[in-house]
Amino acid sequence: MSKPLSAVNIFAVVLGIFLVIEGFWGMFDPLVFGIFSTNILHASIHLILGFTGIYTGLRNHARKFCLYVGMLLLAVGILYFIPGADALIVRFFNVNNAVAYLNIIVGILCLLFAFLTPKPAPLHHEGKQHK
């Protein structure tokens, strides 16, 4: 019997579903939900992250996913507002203000979930001990 999903895992699944929807939509339209700009590269990354979030969340292993995605989203969101770096972010990922703010908010939420979730206990192998 599997244990129920923790908050970090539920968050990862919900975020994953959102990213998959946004990613598929972004493959066909550069403006998702009428506000978030994207391109094929940006949408592809969201599809990969979305499926990864769903997978790790459903397997009760989303803490590291949230940690890494949180750092990634926060970095992209902050870089958008730094002169010089902003042109690179816009050129490669077609990020606009709405995407940058959303990345910062979701990045902070991901990091909060990751840091507030206890690390899993290390697995102890039974048998011989090395001296």
Summary of the structure (lengths in Angstrom):
residues: 131
radius of gyration: 17.3
end to end distance: 36.5
largest distance: 62.7
contacts: 397
relative contact order: 0.16
helix: 67%
strand: 3%
